[in-house]
Amino acid sequence: MAGDPCLDRLQSALALRENHRQTFGARPAQRLIFLSSTWGEKSLFGRSPELPRKLAERLPLDSYRLVLALHPNIGQGHSRWQLEMWLADCRNAGVHVLPAEDAWLSALVAADLTIGDHGSVTFYSACLGTPILLAEAPEDTVDPDSPIARLLRAAPHFTMDADPLPQLEQTIAEHDPPRYTEITDLATSLPGKSADTLRALLYQGMDLPQPPRPATFLALPRPSLPAVTPSALSVRVTVESTATTLSGVLSRYPTATPPRADDAHLVVYADEPGAGSLELADVVIGNARTDPVHWAGTTLRALPGCRWVATPATASSWLAVSASGLVVELLADDVPDGFVSLLAAWDAEPPPELRVELAGQVHTAKIRTIRPADS
């Protein structure tokens, strides 16, 4: 009997859950959905390798952030190169694909809901009191009397062919952690005591006295991970205006396959555009601080179908240029690409203030016209 060091560290990290959420760029209004797959043909990734990408494209970007952790054996079985090729579209859709190291621990603490399978990570998620959905639940792969088998029989299933949004929201709203207590209590008979127990056993084996200080584990580290953004977004905008303010409610969805919907426009990020996206882009977002005016002009000439381009101009401002010749300076501390989408939907000289609503949160920006379209 030595307890479970992994579970003890996870549970102690819950006090700093918001710290771990911000590791993955999750905003207060966003749900962080953690997808976990063990290895094998009956696992989540083995059965449905396109699930993470498809899920990302069907969930509003500003309400949901997706993180994916795959068992290291998947890469060992197929080669890391092959796995990276399979995951390319997944990353382009804005899914945060974790490295094979221990970053999954941080994601597990940060998650608002876990979609998993018969792997141990799903069981750990239930132990933390996080809502879970089973994308795969092959009971024949586990001991029928084991705790994980009991969880597979008790937890709700994720229906891949149905709209994911109501499934996620209903599972979170109806979640009752005590529902799984009888099962998760079987994880360890020494909850919170693994450090003391293991140290006592080790020092006993060495026939040495234990140190006088309490036995503890290091706190769960916050991993250093690069920021993740989709390579392209499908954006719908509802616009209202007054003499002084242009307002819009935005619905933004990641897309690895550019949309053709008449009521949406395509925003493409120039750093890592998806294949074929630039030619269809209505808006291109760049990062050309060296000479933003030159970048904007050459990009618009190279992409005749593009209506607006935008790039940071200084540390505190953005330059946005339309195909019709309108040039504006945008002063926004947050979501500047959202304001450019509002400009694209309006497509005329705007009033001095912009407001965009994303997932119920309102963001404001000031705008200054540098050159009207008819100059």
TORFIFI-421286 format. One record per residue (C-alpha): residue number from 1; residue in one letter; x, y, z. Coordinates in pm, whole numbers, plus 32768, in hexadecimal, padded with zeros to 4 digits. Layout:
N
+-----+----+------+------+------+
!   i ! aa !    u !    v !    w !
+-----+----+------+------+------+
! NUM !  a !    X !    Y !    Z !
...
+-----+----+------+------+------+
! end
This chain:
375
+-----+----+------+------+------+
!   i ! aa !    u !    v !    w !
+-----+----+------+------+------+
!   1 !  m ! 8000 ! 8000 ! 8000 !
!   2 !  a ! 80AB ! 813E ! 7F88 !
!   3 !  g ! 7F8D ! 821E ! 7F1D !
!   4 !  d ! 7F7F ! 82D2 ! 7DCE !
!   5 !  p ! 8083 ! 83EA ! 7DA9 !
!   6 !  c ! 7FF3 ! 845F ! 7C5C !
!   7 !  l ! 7E93 ! 8486 ! 7CE6 !
!   8 !  d ! 7F12 ! 8532 ! 7E21 !
!   9 !  r ! 7FD1 ! 8633 ! 7D51 !
!  10 !  l ! 7EA6 ! 866F ! 7C6F !
!  11 !  q ! 7DBA ! 86A8 ! 7D92 !
!  12 !  s ! 7EAB ! 8794 ! 7E41 !
!  13 !  a ! 7ECA ! 885F ! 7CFF !
!  14 !  l ! 7D52 ! 88AC ! 7CF3 !
!  15 !  a ! 7D8C ! 89DC ! 7DD2 !
!  16 !  l ! 7E51 ! 8A77 ! 7CB1 !
!  17 !  r ! 7D5F ! 8A07 ! 7BA3 !
!  18 !  e ! 7D42 ! 8B63 ! 7B0A !
!  19 !  n ! 7EBB ! 8B71 ! 7AED !
!  20 !  h ! 7EB2 ! 8A34 ! 7A1C !
!  21 !  r ! 7D8B ! 8AAF ! 794C !
!  22 !  q ! 7E52 ! 8BDF ! 78E5 !
!  23 !  t ! 7F6D ! 8AFA ! 7877 !
!  24 !  f ! 7E8C ! 8A9B ! 7755 !
!  25 !  g ! 7E11 ! 8BFD ! 7713 !
!  26 !  a ! 7CB5 ! 8BB8 ! 779B !
!  27 !  r ! 7BEC ! 8CF4 ! 77DA !
!  28 !  p ! 7AF5 ! 8D0D ! 78FC !
!  29 !  a ! 79CC ! 8CDD ! 7813 !
!  30 !  q ! 7A62 ! 8BB0 ! 775F !
!  31 !  r ! 7A2C ! 8A41 ! 77AA !
!  32 !  l ! 7B6B ! 8977 ! 7794 !
!  33 !  i ! 7B20 ! 8824 ! 76FB !
!  34 !  f ! 7C2E ! 871E ! 772E !
!  35 !  l ! 7C38 ! 85FB ! 7639 !
!  36 !  s ! 7D00 ! 84CF ! 76AC !
!  37 !  s ! 7D4D ! 8392 ! 75EB !
!  38 !  t ! 7DFF ! 8259 ! 7656 !
!  39 !  w ! 7EA1 ! 817E ! 754C !
!  40 !  g ! 7E11 ! 8064 ! 747C !
!  41 !  e ! 7D0F ! 803D ! 736B !
!  42 !  k ! 7BEC ! 8057 ! 7462 !
!  43 !  s ! 7C64 ! 81A0 ! 74F8 !
!  44 !  l ! 7BD5 ! 82F8 ! 74B2 !
!  45 !  f ! 7CE6 ! 834E ! 73B7 !
!  46 !  g ! 7CF2 ! 81EC ! 732C !
!  47 !  r ! 7B7F ! 81F3 ! 72D8 !
!  48 !  s ! 7B51 ! 8365 ! 728B !
!  49 !  p ! 7C96 ! 841A ! 7232 !
!  50 !  e ! 7BCE ! 853B ! 719A !
!  51 !  l ! 7AFD ! 8575 ! 72D3 !
!  52 !  p ! 7BD7 ! 868D ! 7368 !
!  53 !  r ! 7BD7 ! 8755 ! 7224 !
!  54 !  k ! 7A65 ! 8722 ! 71DF !
!  55 !  l ! 7A0E ! 877E ! 7344 !
!  56 !  a ! 7ADD ! 88BE ! 7330 !
!  57 !  e ! 7A2F ! 8927 ! 71EF !
!  58 !  r ! 78D5 ! 88F6 ! 7289 !
!  59 !  l ! 7912 ! 89B5 ! 73CD !
!  60 !  p ! 791E ! 8B32 ! 73E1 !
!  61 !  l ! 7A87 ! 8BA0 ! 740E !
!  62 !  d ! 7A3F ! 8CA6 ! 7516 !
!  63 !  s ! 7978 ! 8BB6 ! 75EF !
!  64 !  y ! 7A52 ! 8A7F ! 75D7 !
!  65 !  r ! 7BC1 ! 8A26 ! 75D4 !
!  66 !  l ! 7C2F ! 88C3 ! 7581 !
!  67 !  v ! 7D60 ! 880A ! 7605 !
!  68 !  l ! 7DC7 ! 86B1 ! 7589 !
!  69 !  a ! 7EAC ! 85B6 ! 7636 !
!  70 !  l ! 7F0D ! 8470 ! 758A !
!  71 !  h ! 7FAF ! 8343 ! 762C !
!  72 !  p ! 8123 ! 8331 ! 75CD !
!  73 !  n ! 80F4 ! 81D1 ! 7544 !
!  74 !  i ! 802E ! 8263 ! 741F !
!  75 !  g ! 8166 ! 8311 ! 73A1 !
!  76 !  q ! 823B ! 81DF ! 73E4 !
!  77 !  g ! 8156 ! 8103 ! 7317 !
!  78 !  h ! 8132 ! 81E6 ! 71E8 !
!  79 !  s ! 826B ! 82C3 ! 71FC !
!  80 !  r ! 826C ! 8427 ! 7279 !
!  81 !  w ! 8275 ! 84AF ! 7115 !
!  82 !  q ! 813A ! 83F3 ! 70B0 !
!  83 !  l ! 8089 ! 8469 ! 71E9 !
!  84 !  e ! 80EA ! 85D3 ! 71A4 !
!  85 !  m ! 805C ! 85B6 ! 7044 !
!  86 !  w ! 7F13 ! 8532 ! 70CF !
!  87 !  l ! 7F05 ! 864F ! 71CB !
!  88 !  a ! 7F52 ! 876D ! 70D9 !
!  89 !  d ! 7DE5 ! 87C1 ! 708F !
!  90 !  c ! 7D98 ! 879B ! 71FF !
!  91 !  r ! 7E97 ! 88AB ! 7255 !
!  92 !  n ! 7E1C ! 8985 ! 7136 !
!  93 !  a ! 7CC3 ! 897A ! 71D8 !
!  94 !  g ! 7D58 ! 8A08 ! 7319 !
!  95 !  v ! 7D68 ! 88C9 ! 73E9 !
!  96 !  h ! 7E81 ! 88D8 ! 74E8 !
!  97 !  v ! 7F38 ! 878E ! 74AB !
!  98 !  l ! 800D ! 8741 ! 75DA !
!  99 !  p ! 816D ! 86B3 ! 75CD !
! 100 !  a ! 81A0 ! 8554 ! 764E !
! 101 !  e ! 822A ! 85D2 ! 7799 !
! 102 !  d ! 8165 ! 8623 ! 78D3 !
! 103 !  a ! 80A0 ! 874F ! 7850 !
! 104 !  w ! 7F67 ! 8674 ! 785C !
! 105 !  l ! 7F6C ! 8694 ! 79D7 !
! 106 !  s ! 7F3D ! 880C ! 79BE !
! 107 !  a ! 7E2B ! 87E1 ! 78B9 !
! 108 !  l ! 7D75 ! 86EB ! 7998 !
! 109 !  v ! 7D6D ! 87E8 ! 7AB5 !
! 110 !  a ! 7D00 ! 8902 ! 79CB !
! 111 !  a ! 7BEB ! 8841 ! 7918 !
! 112 !  d ! 7A7C ! 889C ! 7930 !
! 113 !  l ! 7A24 ! 8751 ! 7889 !
! 114 !  t ! 7AEA ! 8622 ! 7813 !
! 115 !  i ! 7A93 ! 8555 ! 76E0 !
! 116 !  g ! 7B4C ! 840D ! 76FC !
! 117 !  d ! 7B4C ! 8296 ! 76E3 !
! 118 !  h ! 7BB9 ! 816C ! 77B6 !
! 119 !  g ! 7D0C ! 8208 ! 7807 !
! 120 !  s ! 7D7A ! 8263 ! 7965 !
! 121 !  v ! 7D6E ! 83D9 ! 791A !
! 122 !  t ! 7BF3 ! 83C9 ! 78FD !
! 123 !  f ! 7BE3 ! 831C ! 7A4D !
! 124 !  y ! 7CC5 ! 8423 ! 7AEC !
! 125 !  s ! 7BDF ! 8530 ! 7A62 !
! 126 !  a ! 7AB5 ! 848F ! 7B0F !
! 127 !  c ! 7B82 ! 847D ! 7C51 !
! 128 !  l ! 7BB5 ! 85F7 ! 7C3C !
! 129 !  g ! 7A3E ! 862E ! 7C23 !
! 130 !  t ! 7A4C ! 86A3 ! 7AB8 !
! 131 !  p ! 7926 ! 8651 ! 79D2 !
! 132 !  i ! 797C ! 853D ! 78DB !
! 133 !  l ! 78F4 ! 84B7 ! 7794 !
! 134 !  l ! 7963 ! 8371 ! 76F6 !
! 135 !  a ! 79B2 ! 837D ! 7584 !
! 136 !  e ! 7A0F ! 820D ! 7598 !
! 137 !  a ! 79C2 ! 8111 ! 76AD !
! 138 !  p ! 7A3F ! 7FB6 ! 7647 !
! 139 !  e ! 79FE ! 7EEB ! 7781 !
! 140 !  d ! 7AA2 ! 7DB8 ! 76EA !
! 141 !  t ! 7BF7 ! 7E61 ! 7700 !
! 142 !  v ! 7BF3 ! 7E82 ! 787C !
! 143 !  d ! 7BB8 ! 7DA1 ! 79A8 !
! 144 !  p ! 7A3B ! 7D96 ! 79D0 !
! 145 !  d ! 7A5F ! 7DB5 ! 7B4A !
! 146 !  s ! 7B51 ! 7EDA ! 7B3F !
! 147 !  p ! 7AF6 ! 8040 ! 7BA0 !
! 148 !  i ! 7B2B ! 80B8 ! 7A3A !
! 149 !  a ! 7A35 ! 7FB2 ! 79BB !
! 150 !  r ! 7934 ! 802C ! 7AB4 !
! 151 !  l ! 796F ! 8190 ! 7A3D !
! 152 !  l ! 793F ! 8129 ! 78D2 !
! 153 !  r ! 77EC ! 809A ! 7931 !
! 154 !  a ! 7783 ! 81CB ! 79FB !
! 155 !  a ! 77FC ! 82FA ! 7935 !
! 156 !  p ! 7736 ! 8399 ! 7817 !
! 157 !  h ! 77A7 ! 836A ! 76B1 !
! 158 !  f ! 7801 ! 8474 ! 75B2 !
! 159 !  t ! 773E ! 844D ! 746E !
! 160 !  m ! 7826 ! 84B2 ! 7356 !
! 161 !  d ! 771E ! 84DD ! 7249 !
! 162 !  a ! 7644 ! 85C5 ! 731D !
! 163 !  d ! 766F ! 8737 ! 7365 !
! 164 !  p ! 7785 ! 8747 ! 746B !
! 165 !  l ! 771D ! 8890 ! 750C !
! 166 !  p ! 75E2 ! 8818 ! 75C5 !
! 167 !  q ! 7696 ! 86D8 ! 762B !
! 168 !  l ! 77B0 ! 879A ! 76D1 !
! 169 !  e ! 76CE ! 889C ! 7773 !
! 170 !  q ! 75DA ! 8798 ! 77F5 !
! 171 !  t ! 76F1 ! 86C1 ! 7886 !
! 172 !  i ! 778A ! 87EB ! 7939 !
! 173 !  a ! 763B ! 886E ! 79B6 !
! 174 !  e ! 75C6 ! 871D ! 7A38 !
! 175 !  h ! 7714 ! 86B0 ! 7AC5 !
! 176 !  d ! 76FE ! 861F ! 7C21 !
! 177 !  p ! 7859 ! 85BE ! 7CA4 !
! 178 !  p ! 77CF ! 84D3 ! 7DB4 !
! 179 !  r ! 773D ! 8403 ! 7C98 !
! 180 !  y ! 7893 ! 835E ! 7C6A !
! 181 !  t ! 7910 ! 8369 ! 7DD1 !
! 182 !  e ! 78D7 ! 81F6 ! 7E10 !
! 183 !  i ! 79AF ! 81AC ! 7CDF !
! 184 !  t ! 7ABD ! 82B6 ! 7D05 !
! 185 !  d ! 7AF0 ! 825E ! 7E74 !
! 186 !  l ! 7B87 ! 811C ! 7DF3 !
! 187 !  a ! 7CAA ! 81DB ! 7D56 !
! 188 !  t ! 7D73 ! 81C8 ! 7E98 !
! 189 !  s ! 7D43 ! 815B ! 7FFF !
! 190 !  l ! 7E36 ! 826A ! 8072 !
! 191 !  p ! 7DB8 ! 83B0 ! 7FDB !
! 192 !  g ! 7EAB ! 84CD ! 8014 !
! 193 !  k ! 7FA4 ! 83F2 ! 80CC !
! 194 !  s ! 8084 ! 8368 ! 7FBA !
! 195 !  a ! 81A9 ! 844F ! 8008 !
! 196 !  d ! 81B4 ! 83E8 ! 8176 !
! 197 !  t ! 8182 ! 8279 ! 8125 !
! 198 !  l ! 8284 ! 8264 ! 8010 !
! 199 !  r ! 838D ! 831D ! 80D6 !
! 200 !  a ! 8357 ! 823C ! 8204 !
! 201 !  l ! 837A ! 8106 ! 812A !
! 202 !  l ! 84B5 ! 8185 ! 807F !
! 203 !  y ! 8564 ! 81EA ! 81C0 !
! 204 !  q ! 84FC ! 80A2 ! 8261 !
! 205 !  g ! 8599 ! 7FE8 ! 813D !
! 206 !  m ! 86DD ! 80AA ! 816C !
! 207 !  d ! 86CE ! 8077 ! 82E5 !
! 208 !  l ! 86EB ! 81EF ! 831A !
! 209 !  p ! 8624 ! 82E2 ! 83F1 !
! 210 !  q ! 8535 ! 83C8 ! 8337 !
! 211 !  p ! 8579 ! 853F ! 8324 !
! 212 !  p ! 84B8 ! 8608 ! 8428 !
! 213 !  r ! 8402 ! 86E0 ! 8329 !
! 214 !  p ! 82B4 ! 8672 ! 8292 !
! 215 !  a ! 82C1 ! 85A9 ! 8151 !
! 216 !  t ! 823D ! 866B ! 8025 !
! 217 !  f ! 8241 ! 8665 ! 7EAA !
! 218 !  l ! 82A4 ! 878A ! 7DD5 !
! 219 !  a ! 8179 ! 8855 ! 7D61 !
! 220 !  l ! 80F2 ! 87FB ! 7C0A !
! 221 !  p ! 81BE ! 88D1 ! 7B18 !
! 222 !  r ! 8117 ! 89C0 ! 7A28 !
! 223 !  p ! 81A3 ! 8955 ! 78D6 !
! 224 !  s ! 8237 ! 8A51 ! 77E6 !
! 225 !  l ! 8170 ! 8A26 ! 76A6 !
! 226 !  p ! 8156 ! 8AF9 ! 756A !
! 227 !  a ! 8017 ! 8BB9 ! 7527 !
! 228 !  v ! 7F28 ! 8B08 ! 743C !
! 229 !  t ! 7E3C ! 8BB4 ! 7349 !
! 230 !  p ! 7D79 ! 8B2C ! 7222 !
! 231 !  s ! 7E0B ! 8B6D ! 70CC !
! 232 !  a ! 7CB7 ! 8BE3 ! 704F !
! 233 !  l ! 7B65 ! 8C48 ! 70DA !
! 234 !  s ! 7A06 ! 8C49 ! 704F !
! 235 !  v ! 7963 ! 8D84 ! 70DB !
! 236 !  r ! 77FA ! 8DF7 ! 70E3 !
! 237 !  v ! 77AD ! 8F5C ! 7150 !
! 238 !  t ! 7669 ! 900A ! 71B0 !
! 239 !  v ! 76A4 ! 9182 ! 718B !
! 240 !  e ! 7602 ! 92B1 ! 722B !
! 241 !  s ! 7676 ! 941A ! 720F !
! 242 !  t ! 763F ! 9578 ! 7295 !
! 243 !  a ! 76E9 ! 96BF ! 723E !
! 244 !  t ! 77FE ! 9676 ! 733B !
! 245 !  t ! 780E ! 94FC ! 7361 !
! 246 !  l ! 781A ! 93CB ! 7283 !
! 247 !  s ! 77B4 ! 928E ! 733B !
! 248 !  g ! 77B2 ! 9121 ! 72DB !
! 249 !  v ! 7764 ! 8FCE ! 736F !
! 250 !  l ! 7861 ! 8ED5 ! 72EB !
! 251 !  s ! 784E ! 8D5A ! 72CA !
! 252 !  r ! 79A4 ! 8CCB ! 7276 !
! 253 !  y ! 79F1 ! 8B62 ! 721E !
! 254 !  p ! 7B46 ! 8ACC ! 71CF !
! 255 !  t ! 7B5A ! 8A2F ! 707B !
! 256 !  a ! 7C61 ! 8954 ! 6FD7 !
! 257 !  t ! 7B82 ! 894B ! 6EA1 !
! 258 !  p ! 7B18 ! 8AA8 ! 6E2C !
! 259 !  p ! 799F ! 8AE0 ! 6E38 !
! 260 !  r ! 78B9 ! 8B3A ! 6D1A !
! 261 !  a ! 7798 ! 8BC1 ! 6DEA !
! 262 !  d ! 7708 ! 8D05 ! 6D5F !
! 263 !  d ! 76D6 ! 8D9A ! 6EB9 !
! 264 !  a ! 783D ! 8D63 ! 6F2F !
! 265 !  h ! 798E ! 8DEF ! 6ED0 !
! 266 !  l ! 7ADF ! 8D43 ! 6EE5 !
! 267 !  v ! 7BF7 ! 8DCE ! 6FBF !
! 268 !  v ! 7D4F ! 8D3C ! 6F7A !
! 269 !  y ! 7E87 ! 8D6F ! 704D !
! 270 !  a ! 7FB6 ! 8DAD ! 6F71 !
! 271 !  d ! 80B7 ! 8D07 ! 7054 !
! 272 !  e ! 8033 ! 8BA6 ! 701D !
! 273 !  p ! 7F1C ! 8BA7 ! 6F1C !
! 274 !  g ! 7E6E ! 8A64 ! 6EC9 !
! 275 !  a ! 7E9F ! 89DA ! 6D6B !
! 276 !  g ! 7DBD ! 8A91 ! 6C78 !
! 277 !  s ! 7D35 ! 8B80 ! 6D7E !
! 278 !  l ! 7DE8 ! 8CBD ! 6D0E !
! 279 !  e ! 7D4A ! 8CB8 ! 6BB4 !
! 280 !  l ! 7BF1 ! 8CB1 ! 6C57 !
! 281 !  a ! 7C39 ! 8DA7 ! 6D71 !
! 282 !  d ! 7B58 ! 8ED3 ! 6DAA !
! 283 !  v ! 7C3A ! 8F4F ! 6EC3 !
! 284 !  v ! 7DAF ! 8F0D ! 6EF4 !
! 285 !  i ! 7E53 ! 8F4C ! 7045 !
! 286 !  g ! 7FCD ! 8F78 ! 7036 !
! 287 !  n ! 80EC ! 8FD2 ! 711B !
! 288 !  a ! 81B3 ! 90CE ! 704E !
! 289 !  r ! 8231 ! 91CC ! 714C !
! 290 !  t ! 8361 ! 9229 ! 7077 !
! 291 !  d ! 8299 ! 92D2 ! 6F63 !
! 292 !  p ! 8123 ! 929A ! 6F95 !
! 293 !  v ! 80B7 ! 9388 ! 6E7F !
! 294 !  h ! 818D ! 92DA ! 6D7A !
! 295 !  w ! 811A ! 9183 ! 6DF4 !
! 296 !  a ! 7FAC ! 91E8 ! 6DE0 !
! 297 !  g ! 7FCA ! 926F ! 6C7D !
! 298 !  t ! 808A ! 9149 ! 6BEE !
! 299 !  t ! 7FA8 ! 904C ! 6C9A !
! 300 !  l ! 7E6A ! 90EA ! 6C11 !
! 301 !  r ! 7EFD ! 90F6 ! 6AB2 !
! 302 !  a ! 7F67 ! 8F89 ! 6AC8 !
! 303 !  l ! 7E10 ! 8F19 ! 6B44 !
! 304 !  p ! 7D08 ! 8FC6 ! 6A6C !
! 305 !  g ! 7BEB ! 8F17 ! 6B22 !
! 306 !  c ! 7C56 ! 8F99 ! 6C76 !
! 307 !  r ! 7B8C ! 90BE ! 6D05 !
! 308 !  w ! 7C56 ! 911E ! 6E39 !
! 309 !  v ! 7DB2 ! 90E4 ! 6EC3 !
! 310 !  a ! 7E33 ! 9141 ! 701B !
! 311 !  t ! 7F7B ! 9131 ! 70D8 !
! 312 !  p ! 8012 ! 91BE ! 7218 !
! 313 !  a ! 80A3 ! 9317 ! 71D1 !
! 314 !  t ! 8134 ! 9367 ! 7327 !
! 315 !  a ! 812F ! 92C6 ! 747E !
! 316 !  s ! 7FDA ! 9365 ! 74BF !
! 317 !  s ! 7F35 ! 9388 ! 736A !
! 318 !  w ! 7ED0 ! 92CC ! 7232 !
! 319 !  l ! 7EBE ! 933A ! 70C8 !
! 320 !  a ! 7D92 ! 92C4 ! 6FFF !
! 321 !  v ! 7D72 ! 9300 ! 6E88 !
! 322 !  s ! 7C50 ! 92B1 ! 6DA1 !
! 323 !  a ! 7C59 ! 9255 ! 6C31 !
! 324 !  s ! 7B94 ! 9393 ! 6BEE !
! 325 !  g ! 7CB1 ! 9469 ! 6C7A !
! 326 !  l ! 7C33 ! 94AE ! 6DDB !
! 327 !  v ! 7D52 ! 94BC ! 6ED5 !
! 328 !  v ! 7D0B ! 94C5 ! 704C !
! 329 !  e ! 7DD0 ! 94B1 ! 718F !
! 330 !  l ! 7D3B ! 93CB ! 7293 !
! 331 !  l ! 7D7F ! 93F8 ! 7407 !
! 332 !  a ! 7D16 ! 92B7 ! 74B7 !
! 333 !  d ! 7DA9 ! 91FE ! 75DF !
! 334 !  d ! 7CF5 ! 90BD ! 7589 !
! 335 !  v ! 7C69 ! 8FF1 ! 7462 !
! 336 !  p ! 7CDE ! 90DF ! 734E !
! 337 !  d ! 7C8B ! 8FD7 ! 724A !
! 338 !  g ! 7B22 ! 8FE3 ! 72C3 !
! 339 !  f ! 7B12 ! 9158 ! 727F !
! 340 !  v ! 7B9B ! 9121 ! 7121 !
! 341 !  s ! 7A81 ! 9029 ! 70E4 !
! 342 !  l ! 798C ! 9138 ! 714C !
! 343 !  l ! 7A30 ! 9229 ! 7057 !
! 344 !  a ! 7A14 ! 9124 ! 6F45 !
! 345 !  a ! 78A2 ! 90F3 ! 6F8B !
! 346 !  w ! 7865 ! 926C ! 6F86 !
! 347 !  d ! 7957 ! 92AF ! 6E62 !
! 348 !  a ! 7935 ! 9429 ! 6E6E !
! 349 !  e ! 79D6 ! 9543 ! 6F32 !
! 350 !  p ! 7988 ! 94F4 ! 70A0 !
! 351 !  p ! 792F ! 95D9 ! 71C3 !
! 352 !  p ! 7A3F ! 961B ! 72C9 !
! 353 !  e ! 79E3 ! 94FD ! 73B7 !
! 354 !  l ! 79BE ! 9389 ! 7377 !
! 355 !  r ! 791A ! 9287 ! 7457 !
! 356 !  v ! 791B ! 9112 ! 7424 !
! 357 !  e ! 7868 ! 900E ! 74F3 !
! 358 !  l ! 790F ! 8EBA ! 750C !
! 359 !  a ! 7873 ! 8DA6 ! 75DF !
! 360 !  g ! 77AE ! 8EA9 ! 76A2 !
! 361 !  q ! 78DA ! 8F89 ! 76EB !
! 362 !  v ! 78EC ! 90E6 ! 7657 !
! 363 !  h ! 7A3A ! 9172 ! 75E0 !
! 364 !  t ! 7A72 ! 92D8 ! 756C !
! 365 !  a ! 7B6F ! 9381 ! 748B !
! 366 !  k ! 7BB6 ! 94E0 ! 740F !
! 367 !  i ! 7BEE ! 951A ! 729F !
! 368 !  r ! 7C8A ! 9632 ! 71D5 !
! 369 !  t ! 7C5D ! 9659 ! 705F !
! 370 !  i ! 7DAD ! 969B ! 6FBB !
! 371 !  r ! 7D34 ! 969B ! 6E53 !
! 372 !  p ! 7BCC ! 9689 ! 6DDD !
! 373 !  a ! 7B77 ! 959C ! 6CC5 !
! 374 !  d ! 7B36 ! 96B2 ! 6BCB !
! 375 !  s ! 7C7D ! 9774 ! 6C07 !
+-----+----+------+------+------+
! end
